[in-house]
Amino acid sequence: MEFQSWWLLGFPLFFGLGWLAARIDLKYLLTESRTLPASYFKGLNFLLNEQPDKAIEAFIEVARADQQTVELHFALGSLFRRRGEIERAIRMHQNLVNRVDLTNEQKTLALYELAQDFLKGGLLDRAEEIFSDLRKTHYKESALQSLLHIYVVEKDWFKAIGVAQELEKISTDPYQKEVANYFCELAAFERSHSRPEQAKEYLEQALSANRKCVRANLLLGEWAAREGDHTLAIEIWKRIEGQNPAYLFLVADKLLESYRALQKTREGLNLLRGFQERYPALDLLNAAFQATLETEGANTAYRLVRDDLRRNPNLLGLDKFLEAQAIDSPPERRADLQLIKNLVQAYAGRLALYQCETCGFKARQFYWHCPACGGWETYPPRRNAELELQRS
């Protein structure tokens, strides 16, 4: 394409238009900056110099000086809550709620933020009142989740069941596990107050809500055994195999006790060994090992753990293997085996933990309700050592 000399006339024009646009933008920026209070720039300066506390105080001055900065009020309130300054967060959001110049959307948001402040500050009754009102807004699902948290903390299981069932209708997340556990909590309460029939009814409702609720059959079996009906207890506990056989370790010792009460120890031991072969688990092995040791002696117990260790090599199984060897060894060799066992046990103990899948909280005992994050049935029925073995 050839260069046309008249194009030179266009350059001054384009340059002039660019200069004019820059002047207009600069003029607009200067006008806007003059409307902002000095505290705004002080706050920015403090932020740039990594002085957050002074920056917050400067922005508070801005919020006091200019009531139109609604978004700044919301931002400061949320920041105070995250920092644990609940009283300041409540004051900030209450001021927003009381303002008459907010839109309906802003007023609803202010109420939601205020409820969150009350919840974090432990003012559960005030938080509950606001969240209940917010059920009629587009914050419904979040409000219901907060109400569910409140009712679980307060152990108001009837209300928790109602909210969980309501949540299930509008949420993509299932709540059968939670509802079943709430019924189990009600059953445990009734049982502790000597109302066994009502307790059993709640456990049946738990199984209706979630047919795989192992906890319900665990409790039903325990109560049948306490009442002396060991045949029924065994029958109920056996149902756990059809629900989730990984949880059989929870009833291993109880099953053996009921079989002993019926004078059928060998039958119970054979059942337990069968479970261990089909669904190997460290806790099942422990129960089978102790029962075999007491019933059939050290040699049989030794062969049991040896064969299991070959199928499922792990440190906790090795610990039992060394224990079985030490029992039937001469005194001079027993001391050496005990020394090795102590070393293995010290290391293996770090792996003999249950770990919440939601928050990672570790515990030596199994929990239905995580004491850290509050999740229900978030502990897999396997210790860390077994889970690591499955992954490898």
VOPAGU-2260 file (C-alpha; in pm, 1 decimal, decimal comma):
REM VOPAGU-2260
SITE   aa  ch    i         X         Y         Z
SITE  MET   A    0       0,0       0,0       0,0
SITE  GLU   A    1     148,2     338,9    -103,2
SITE  PHE   A    2     193,2     622,3     142,0
SITE  GLN   A    3     -44,3     913,1      78,8
SITE  SER   A    4      87,9    1258,7     166,3
SITE  TRP   A    5    -249,8    1382,0     287,9
SITE  TRP   A    6    -229,2    1129,7     577,7
SITE  LEU   A    7      11,2    1374,8     741,0
SITE  LEU   A    8    -280,2    1609,1     794,1
SITE  GLY   A    9    -454,7    1345,2    1009,2
SITE  PHE   A   10    -176,7    1305,0    1264,8
SITE  PRO   A   11    -230,8    1643,1    1437,0
SITE  LEU   A   12    -602,8    1571,4    1449,4
SITE  PHE   A   13    -558,6    1229,7    1616,7
SITE  PHE   A   14    -302,1    1372,7    1858,2
SITE  GLY   A   15    -536,4    1654,3    1954,1
SITE  LEU   A   16    -828,0    1417,0    2018,8
SITE  GLY   A   17    -606,3    1197,0    2240,9
SITE  TRP   A   18    -484,5    1497,7    2436,5
SITE  LEU   A   19    -842,8    1619,3    2485,1
SITE  ALA   A   20    -959,2    1274,8    2607,9
SITE  ALA   A   21    -672,7    1258,0    2855,7
SITE  ARG   A   22    -758,2    1603,0    2987,5
SITE  ILE   A   23   -1122,4    1509,1    3032,3
SITE  ASP   A   24   -1030,7    1183,9    3219,1
SITE  LEU   A   25    -780,9    1368,0    3438,6
SITE  LYS   A   26   -1033,6    1639,6    3516,3
SITE  TYR   A   27   -1293,5    1375,6    3608,4
SITE  LEU   A   28   -1043,6    1190,7    3831,1
SITE  LEU   A   29    -946,0    1512,8    4010,5
SITE  THR   A   30   -1312,0    1599,9    4065,1
SITE  GLU   A   31   -1384,2    1257,1    4208,1
SITE  SER   A   32   -1079,7    1262,9    4434,4
SITE  ARG   A   33   -1182,4    1598,5    4580,2
SITE  THR   A   34   -1511,2    1446,6    4695,0
SITE  LEU   A   35   -1332,0    1177,6    4896,5
SITE  PRO   A   36   -1232,2    1263,6    5254,6
SITE  ALA   A   37    -866,5    1271,4    5351,6
SITE  SER   A   38    -921,8     967,4    5577,6
SITE  TYR   A   39    -978,9     756,0    5267,4
SITE  PHE   A   40    -629,3     828,8    5138,8
SITE  LYS   A   41    -484,4     786,8    5487,4
SITE  GLY   A   42    -639,9     442,2    5498,6
SITE  LEU   A   43    -496,3     349,4    5161,9
SITE  ASN   A   44    -155,6     471,0    5272,8
SITE  PHE   A   45    -171,7     261,5    5591,0
SITE  LEU   A   46    -269,1     -45,3    5385,4
SITE  LEU   A   47      23,3       9,9    5148,4
SITE  ASN   A   48     254,6      35,3    5450,4
SITE  GLU   A   49     110,3    -284,8    5603,0
SITE  GLN   A   50     -55,9    -112,8    5898,2
SITE  PRO   A   51    -402,4    -273,9    5886,6
SITE  ASP   A   52    -522,7    -157,6    6228,9
SITE  LYS   A   53    -455,2     209,2    6147,2
SITE  ALA   A   54    -609,8     159,0    5804,1
SITE  ILE   A   55    -930,6      26,6    5961,0
SITE  GLU   A   56    -957,1     325,8    6192,6
SITE  ALA   A   57    -909,8     559,3    5895,2
SITE  PHE   A   58   -1183,8     383,9    5698,5
SITE  ILE   A   59   -1414,0     408,0    6001,3
SITE  GLU   A   60   -1366,0     784,7    5985,4
SITE  VAL   A   61   -1468,3     772,4    5619,7
SITE  ALA   A   62   -1779,5     571,9    5705,5
SITE  ARG   A   63   -1876,6     821,5    5977,0
SITE  ALA   A   64   -1817,2    1121,0    5752,3
SITE  ASP   A   65   -1997,6     983,8    5448,4
SITE  GLN   A   66   -2312,4     781,1    5516,3
SITE  GLN   A   67   -2345,0     704,7    5145,0
SITE  THR   A   68   -2055,9     457,4    5163,7
SITE  VAL   A   69   -2284,3     162,0    5226,6
SITE  GLU   A   70   -2047,3     -91,5    5073,8
SITE  LEU   A   71   -1769,2      29,6    5303,0
SITE  HIS   A   72   -1998,6     -24,6    5604,5
SITE  PHE   A   73   -2064,3    -380,6    5493,8
SITE  ALA   A   74   -1696,0    -446,3    5429,3
SITE  LEU   A   75   -1592,8    -313,9    5771,2
SITE  GLY   A   76   -1863,1    -514,8    5949,4
SITE  SER   A   77   -1752,5    -839,7    5782,6
SITE  LEU   A   78   -1389,6    -758,9    5857,9
SITE  PHE   A   79   -1463,3    -703,2    6227,6
SITE  ARG   A   80   -1642,7   -1038,4    6243,9
SITE  ARG   A   81   -1351,0   -1222,9    6083,0
SITE  ARG   A   82   -1112,9   -1056,3    6328,7
SITE  GLY   A   83   -1328,4   -1168,7    6621,5
SITE  GLU   A   84   -1438,4    -813,1    6708,0
SITE  ILE   A   85   -1802,0    -919,5    6732,3
SITE  GLU   A   86   -1934,0    -615,9    6922,1
SITE  ARG   A   87   -1799,4    -377,0    6659,0
SITE  ALA   A   88   -1940,2    -593,4    6380,8
SITE  ILE   A   89   -2282,7    -597,7    6549,2
SITE  ARG   A   90   -2282,2    -218,8    6590,5
SITE  MET   A   91   -2184,2    -167,5    6226,8
SITE  HIS   A   92   -2456,3    -398,6    6092,9
SITE  GLN   A   93   -2722,3    -274,1    6336,6
SITE  ASN   A   94   -2659,5      79,7    6213,5
SITE  LEU   A   95   -2718,7     -42,6    5859,8
SITE  VAL   A   96   -3040,1    -223,9    5959,7
SITE  ASN   A   97   -3174,9      93,4    6122,9
SITE  ARG   A   98   -3108,9     314,4    5821,8
SITE  VAL   A   99   -3416,2     418,7    5621,6
SITE  ASP   A  100   -3233,7     500,1    5298,8
SITE  LEU   A  101   -3132,8     140,3    5213,3
SITE  THR   A  102   -3295,9     -63,9    4940,0
SITE  ASN   A  103   -3483,5    -382,0    5034,7
SITE  GLU   A  104   -3190,5    -589,3    4907,4
SITE  GLN   A  105   -2941,9    -394,6    5119,4
SITE  LYS   A  106   -3166,6    -418,7    5426,0
SITE  THR   A  107   -3195,4    -796,6    5383,0
SITE  LEU   A  108   -2819,5    -828,5    5343,3
SITE  ALA   A  109   -2766,2    -620,5    5658,8
SITE  LEU   A  110   -3000,0    -852,9    5852,6
SITE  TYR   A  111   -2816,9   -1158,1    5720,5
SITE  GLU   A  112   -2478,3   -1014,5    5823,1
SITE  LEU   A  113   -2614,5    -920,6    6165,7
SITE  ALA   A  114   -2742,2   -1275,8    6217,3
SITE  GLN   A  115   -2397,4   -1407,2    6128,0
SITE  ASP   A  116   -2248,9   -1173,3    6391,1
SITE  PHE   A  117   -2487,1   -1303,7    6657,4
SITE  LEU   A  118   -2411,7   -1662,7    6558,5
SITE  LYS   A  119   -2035,7   -1619,3    6582,2
SITE  GLY   A  120   -2074,1   -1429,6    6909,3
SITE  GLY   A  121   -2275,2   -1714,5    7065,4
SITE  LEU   A  122   -2599,2   -1513,6    7085,2
SITE  LEU   A  123   -2791,8   -1807,1    6944,5
SITE  ASP   A  124   -3143,8   -1693,2    7037,2
SITE  ARG   A  125   -3100,6   -1360,3    6856,3
SITE  ALA   A  126   -2937,7   -1529,1    6557,5
SITE  GLU   A  127   -3220,6   -1784,4    6542,8
SITE  GLU   A  128   -3484,6   -1510,7    6536,6
SITE  ILE   A  129   -3328,2   -1333,7    6236,5
SITE  PHE   A  130   -3247,5   -1652,9    6044,9
SITE  SER   A  131   -3607,9   -1766,2    6091,2
SITE  ASP   A  132   -3727,1   -1443,7    5927,4
SITE  LEU   A  133   -3474,8   -1485,1    5645,1
SITE  ARG   A  134   -3633,7   -1818,7    5546,1
SITE  LYS   A  135   -3875,4   -1611,3    5336,4
SITE  THR   A  136   -3595,4   -1445,8    5136,8
SITE  HIS   A  137   -3345,0   -1564,2    4877,5
SITE  TYR   A  138   -3109,9   -1635,2    5171,4
SITE  LYS   A  139   -3337,2   -1926,3    5263,0
SITE  GLU   A  140   -3089,8   -2212,3    5212,6
SITE  SER   A  141   -2806,1   -2038,2    5396,4
SITE  ALA   A  142   -3045,3   -1936,1    5676,6
SITE  LEU   A  143   -3168,2   -2295,6    5712,9
SITE  GLN   A  144   -2810,7   -2426,0    5731,4
SITE  SER   A  145   -2735,0   -2175,7    6007,9
SITE  LEU   A  146   -3052,8   -2272,1    6192,6
SITE  LEU   A  147   -2954,6   -2638,4    6166,0
SITE  HIS   A  148   -2618,2   -2555,5    6323,5
SITE  ILE   A  149   -2792,7   -2368,8    6606,6
SITE  TYR   A  150   -3035,0   -2653,1    6681,7
SITE  VAL   A  151   -2755,1   -2912,0    6685,7
SITE  VAL   A  152   -2553,0   -2697,0    6927,7
SITE  GLU   A  153   -2861,8   -2657,5    7147,1
SITE  LYS   A  154   -2944,9   -3030,8    7106,9
SITE  ASP   A  155   -3296,1   -2938,7    6993,7
SITE  TRP   A  156   -3322,9   -3252,5    6780,7
SITE  PHE   A  157   -3689,4   -3213,5    6684,2
SITE  LYS   A  158   -3625,3   -2872,6    6529,0
SITE  ALA   A  159   -3302,7   -3003,0    6371,8
SITE  ILE   A  160   -3498,4   -3283,4    6202,9
SITE  GLY   A  161   -3757,3   -3038,7    6069,4
SITE  VAL   A  162   -3494,2   -2802,0    5928,3
SITE  ALA   A  163   -3288,9   -3085,7    5776,0
SITE  GLN   A  164   -3598,0   -3223,3    5601,7
SITE  GLU   A  165   -3679,6   -2874,9    5472,3
SITE  LEU   A  166   -3323,2   -2833,1    5348,1
SITE  GLU   A  167   -3338,9   -3162,4    5163,6
SITE  LYS   A  168   -3627,3   -3030,3    4951,5
SITE  ILE   A  169   -3435,2   -2727,0    4824,4
SITE  SER   A  170   -3073,1   -2845,0    4837,0
SITE  THR   A  171   -2876,7   -3080,6    4616,1
SITE  ASP   A  172   -2713,8   -3230,1    4927,9
SITE  PRO   A  173   -2880,1   -3530,6    5098,0
SITE  TYR   A  174   -2956,7   -3509,3    5469,0
SITE  GLN   A  175   -3061,4   -3869,3    5545,0
SITE  LYS   A  176   -2748,8   -3936,9    5753,0
SITE  GLU   A  177   -2803,6   -3626,3    5962,6
SITE  VAL   A  178   -3173,7   -3696,1    6021,5
SITE  ALA   A  179   -3101,7   -4057,7    6120,7
SITE  ASN   A  180   -2837,6   -3944,6    6370,3
SITE  TYR   A  181   -3075,7   -3685,4    6519,2
SITE  PHE   A  182   -3324,5   -3967,9    6582,1
SITE  CYS   A  183   -3041,5   -4170,0    6740,6
SITE  GLU   A  184   -2967,9   -3875,2    6971,0
SITE  LEU   A  185   -3335,6   -3861,2    7068,9
SITE  ALA   A  186   -3332,1   -4236,6    7130,6
SITE  ALA   A  187   -3025,6   -4213,5    7354,8
SITE  PHE   A  188   -3191,4   -3934,2    7554,0
SITE  GLU   A  189   -3511,8   -4134,4    7602,5
SITE  ARG   A  190   -3316,2   -4443,9    7701,9
SITE  SER   A  191   -3118,5   -4247,5    7961,8
SITE  HIS   A  192   -3449,8   -4133,4    8110,2
SITE  SER   A  193   -3582,7   -4490,6    8137,5
SITE  ARG   A  194   -3823,8   -4471,8    7843,8
SITE  PRO   A  195   -3705,8   -4773,9    7639,6
SITE  GLU   A  196   -4013,2   -4809,5    7419,6
SITE  GLN   A  197   -3996,0   -4450,3    7301,9
SITE  ALA   A  198   -3621,2   -4493,3    7247,4
SITE  LYS   A  199   -3675,2   -4798,4    7025,8
SITE  GLU   A  200   -3939,1   -4611,2    6827,4
SITE  TYR   A  201   -3690,2   -4333,5    6752,8
SITE  LEU   A  202   -3433,2   -4588,1    6635,3
SITE  GLU   A  203   -3690,3   -4737,3    6399,2
SITE  GLN   A  204   -3749,2   -4385,8    6265,0
SITE  ALA   A  205   -3373,0   -4348,6    6221,0
SITE  LEU   A  206   -3368,4   -4663,7    6007,5
SITE  SER   A  207   -3667,7   -4534,6    5810,1
SITE  ALA   A  208   -3479,2   -4211,9    5739,3
SITE  ASN   A  209   -3162,2   -4400,3    5644,7
SITE  ARG   A  210   -3177,2   -4778,8    5613,0
SITE  LYS   A  211   -2794,9   -4788,6    5625,0
SITE  CYS   A  212   -2781,5   -4624,7    5968,5
SITE  VAL   A  213   -2536,5   -4857,8    6143,3
SITE  ARG   A  214   -2559,7   -4657,5    6464,3
SITE  ALA   A  215   -2929,4   -4743,5    6505,5
SITE  ASN   A  216   -2867,6   -5120,9    6485,5
SITE  LEU   A  217   -2564,6   -5085,5    6711,4
SITE  LEU   A  218   -2783,3   -4927,7    6981,1
SITE  LEU   A  219   -3075,6   -5167,0    6928,2
SITE  GLY   A  220   -2839,9   -5461,0    6976,6
SITE  GLU   A  221   -2679,9   -5309,4    7286,6
SITE  TRP   A  222   -3018,0   -5254,7    7450,4
SITE  ALA   A  223   -3136,0   -5606,6    7364,7
SITE  ALA   A  224   -2818,7   -5749,7    7523,9
SITE  ARG   A  225   -2869,6   -5539,1    7838,8
SITE  GLU   A  226   -3220,5   -5677,5    7866,1
SITE  GLY   A  227   -3077,4   -6030,6    7847,0
SITE  ASP   A  228   -3201,7   -6108,8    7495,0
SITE  HIS   A  229   -2864,6   -6206,0    7349,1
SITE  THR   A  230   -3015,6   -6399,9    7058,7
SITE  LEU   A  231   -3195,4   -6085,8    6941,5
SITE  ALA   A  232   -2884,8   -5875,5    6998,9
SITE  ILE   A  233   -2676,4   -6107,2    6776,9
SITE  GLU   A  234   -2944,5   -6105,6    6508,0
SITE  ILE   A  235   -2954,4   -5723,6    6505,7
SITE  TRP   A  236   -2575,2   -5683,0    6499,9
SITE  LYS   A  237   -2546,4   -5924,9    6207,9
SITE  ARG   A  238   -2758,1   -5681,1    6002,0
SITE  ILE   A  239   -2462,3   -5441,5    6001,4
SITE  GLU   A  240   -2289,9   -5667,8    5747,4
SITE  GLY   A  241   -2565,7   -5580,0    5499,8
SITE  GLN   A  242   -2547,7   -5208,8    5581,9
SITE  ASN   A  243   -2171,1   -5155,8    5575,7
SITE  PRO   A  244   -1941,0   -5442,9    5683,4
SITE  ALA   A  245   -1656,9   -5198,1    5751,7
SITE  TYR   A  246   -1840,3   -5105,3    6074,3
SITE  LEU   A  247   -1845,6   -5461,9    6210,0
SITE  PHE   A  248   -1545,0   -5382,3    6429,6
SITE  LEU   A  249   -1778,0   -5172,6    6648,5
SITE  VAL   A  250   -1971,2   -5483,1    6755,2
SITE  ALA   A  251   -1694,0   -5746,4    6749,4
SITE  ASP   A  252   -1641,4   -5762,5    7127,6
SITE  LYS   A  253   -2014,2   -5725,7    7193,7
SITE  LEU   A  254   -2093,0   -6018,6    6964,6
SITE  LEU   A  255   -1846,1   -6241,3    7148,9
SITE  GLU   A  256   -1990,5   -6141,8    7486,9
SITE  SER   A  257   -2341,1   -6235,3    7373,5
SITE  TYR   A  258   -2222,1   -6566,8    7230,7
SITE  ARG   A  259   -2046,0   -6638,4    7560,8
SITE  ALA   A  260   -2367,0   -6557,9    7748,0
SITE  LEU   A  261   -2542,3   -6817,8    7529,2
SITE  GLN   A  262   -2251,0   -7061,1    7588,1
SITE  LYS   A  263   -2170,9   -7057,1    7217,8
SITE  THR   A  264   -1823,7   -6906,6    7234,0
SITE  ARG   A  265   -1677,1   -7119,9    6954,3
SITE  GLU   A  266   -1965,2   -7030,0    6720,1
SITE  GLY   A  267   -1909,7   -6662,6    6791,4
SITE  LEU   A  268   -1536,1   -6697,0    6735,8
SITE  ASN   A  269   -1590,1   -6868,9    6400,8
SITE  LEU   A  270   -1827,6   -6590,2    6297,3
SITE  LEU   A  271   -1568,1   -6328,8    6390,6
SITE  ARG   A  272   -1291,1   -6509,6    6201,5
SITE  GLY   A  273   -1516,0   -6526,4    5897,9
SITE  PHE   A  274   -1575,7   -6151,4    5917,4
SITE  GLN   A  275   -1199,9   -6092,8    5944,8
SITE  GLU   A  276   -1128,4   -6302,2    5635,0
SITE  ARG   A  277   -1396,5   -6128,6    5426,2
SITE  TYR   A  278   -1358,7   -5775,8    5562,8
SITE  PRO   A  279   -1009,5   -5748,4    5714,8
SITE  ALA   A  280    -978,5   -5476,0    5977,7
SITE  LEU   A  281    -732,4   -5416,3    6259,5
SITE  ASP   A  282    -999,0   -5387,6    6528,0
SITE  LEU   A  283   -1164,6   -5708,9    6413,6
SITE  LEU   A  284    -824,5   -5878,8    6425,4
SITE  ASN   A  285    -766,7   -5755,2    6781,3
SITE  ALA   A  286   -1099,3   -5897,9    6897,5
SITE  ALA   A  287   -1043,6   -6230,1    6717,6
SITE  PHE   A  288    -686,7   -6253,9    6850,3
SITE  GLN   A  289    -785,0   -6201,8    7215,4
SITE  ALA   A  290   -1077,9   -6443,3    7191,3
SITE  THR   A  291    -865,2   -6708,0    7018,5
SITE  LEU   A  292    -589,4   -6664,1    7277,5
SITE  GLU   A  293    -834,7   -6715,7    7564,2
SITE  THR   A  294   -1024,2   -7000,4    7399,5
SITE  GLU   A  295    -770,8   -7199,2    7196,0
SITE  GLY   A  296    -430,7   -7090,2    7325,3
SITE  ALA   A  297    -120,6   -6906,2    7205,8
SITE  ASN   A  298     -32,7   -7133,4    6910,3
SITE  THR   A  299    -369,3   -7089,5    6739,4
SITE  ALA   A  300    -366,3   -6716,1    6811,8
SITE  TYR   A  301     -16,7   -6695,6    6661,9
SITE  ARG   A  302    -126,5   -6871,8    6340,4
SITE  LEU   A  303    -429,0   -6641,0    6316,1
SITE  VAL   A  304    -224,1   -6320,5    6320,1
SITE  ARG   A  305      52,2   -6472,1    6105,1
SITE  ASP   A  306    -190,6   -6563,7    5828,2
SITE  ASP   A  307    -361,6   -6225,1    5852,8
SITE  LEU   A  308     -27,6   -6041,8    5840,4
SITE  ARG   A  309      61,5   -6226,4    5520,4
SITE  ARG   A  310    -266,1   -6114,4    5361,6
SITE  ASN   A  311    -261,0   -5760,6    5503,2
SITE  PRO   A  312      94,7   -5651,5    5594,8
SITE  ASN   A  313      98,3   -5349,9    5829,1
SITE  LEU   A  314     270,6   -5234,2    6147,1
SITE  LEU   A  315     -32,2   -5279,0    6372,4
SITE  GLY   A  316     -68,2   -5638,0    6257,5
SITE  LEU   A  317     304,4   -5688,8    6317,8
SITE  ASP   A  318     254,7   -5564,1    6672,8
SITE  LYS   A  319      -1,1   -5840,1    6736,6
SITE  PHE   A  320     223,0   -6094,5    6566,0
SITE  LEU   A  321     511,3   -6012,2    6801,6
SITE  GLU   A  322     276,8   -6030,2    7100,2
SITE  ALA   A  323     162,4   -6377,2    6994,6
SITE  GLN   A  324     522,8   -6491,2    6952,2
SITE  ALA   A  325     631,4   -6352,5    7288,2
SITE  ILE   A  326     358,3   -6537,6    7478,4
SITE  ASP   A  327     487,2   -6883,2    7388,1
SITE  SER   A  328     861,9   -6808,2    7370,4
SITE  PRO   A  329    1133,2   -6897,0    7625,7
SITE  PRO   A  330    1214,5   -6617,7    7875,6
SITE  GLU   A  331    1548,2   -6520,8    7717,1
SITE  ARG   A  332    1385,6   -6474,6    7373,9
SITE  ARG   A  333    1073,3   -6312,4    7517,0
SITE  ALA   A  334    1272,1   -6010,9    7638,3
SITE  ASP   A  335    1411,5   -5949,9    7286,3
SITE  LEU   A  336    1067,5   -5986,5    7128,9
SITE  GLN   A  337     920,5   -5747,8    7383,5
SITE  LEU   A  338    1187,0   -5489,5    7301,6
SITE  ILE   A  339    1106,8   -5511,3    6928,8
SITE  LYS   A  340     735,7   -5503,7    7006,1
SITE  ASN   A  341     773,2   -5185,8    7211,5
SITE  LEU   A  342     956,5   -5013,3    6924,6
SITE  VAL   A  343     693,4   -5120,8    6670,7
SITE  GLN   A  344     411,0   -5023,6    6906,2
SITE  ALA   A  345     555,2   -4675,8    6962,6
SITE  TYR   A  346     561,0   -4604,7    6590,4
SITE  ALA   A  347     240,9   -4789,9    6503,5
SITE  GLY   A  348      50,1   -4594,3    6767,9
SITE  ARG   A  349      85,2   -4283,0    6551,4
SITE  LEU   A  350    -101,9   -4460,0    6273,3
SITE  ALA   A  351    -372,5   -4612,6    6493,9
SITE  LEU   A  352    -592,7   -4305,6    6457,1
SITE  TYR   A  353    -926,0   -4223,3    6298,5
SITE  GLN   A  354    -930,9   -3907,7    6087,3
SITE  CYS   A  355   -1228,0   -3690,8    5991,4
SITE  GLU   A  356   -1262,7   -3670,7    5613,4
SITE  THR   A  357   -1403,3   -3318,1    5634,4
SITE  CYS   A  358   -1165,4   -3131,5    5865,1
SITE  GLY   A  359    -880,5   -3380,7    5921,1
SITE  PHE   A  360    -926,2   -3398,3    6301,3
SITE  LYS   A  361    -756,7   -3712,1    6436,6
SITE  ALA   A  362    -873,4   -3919,6    6732,0
SITE  ARG   A  363    -792,2   -4252,8    6890,4
SITE  GLN   A  364   -1158,5   -4339,1    6928,9
SITE  PHE   A  365   -1431,6   -4352,0    6666,5
SITE  TYR   A  366   -1687,4   -4069,6    6660,2
SITE  TRP   A  367   -2025,0   -4049,5    6490,4
SITE  HIS   A  368   -2019,1   -3670,1    6531,8
SITE  CYS   A  369   -1684,9   -3499,9    6469,1
SITE  PRO   A  370   -1595,5   -3292,2    6778,9
SITE  ALA   A  371   -1401,1   -3045,6    6562,6
SITE  CYS   A  372   -1617,7   -2961,8    6257,8
SITE  GLY   A  373   -1951,8   -3105,1    6372,0
SITE  GLY   A  374   -1993,1   -3334,6    6070,7
SITE  TRP   A  375   -2197,7   -3654,8    6105,3
SITE  GLU   A  376   -2040,9   -3987,7    6004,4
SITE  THR   A  377   -1734,7   -3812,4    5863,7
SITE  TYR   A  378   -1495,3   -4064,6    6022,2
SITE  PRO   A  379   -1425,6   -4359,3    5791,0
SITE  PRO   A  380   -1441,6   -4690,7    5979,8
SITE  ARG   A  381   -1073,1   -4750,1    5915,9
SITE  ARG   A  382    -766,4   -4629,6    6098,9
SITE  ASN   A  383    -501,2   -4431,2    5913,4
SITE  ALA   A  384    -271,1   -4732,6    5892,3
SITE  GLU   A  385    -537,4   -4930,3    5704,7
SITE  LEU   A  386    -627,2   -4642,7    5474,3
SITE  GLU   A  387    -260,5   -4593,8    5383,2
SITE  LEU   A  388    -235,4   -4966,9    5307,3
SITE  GLN   A  389    -541,4   -4947,3    5078,9
SITE  ARG   A  390    -394,4   -4652,2    4886,9
SITE  SER   A  391     -57,8   -4819,3    4831,2
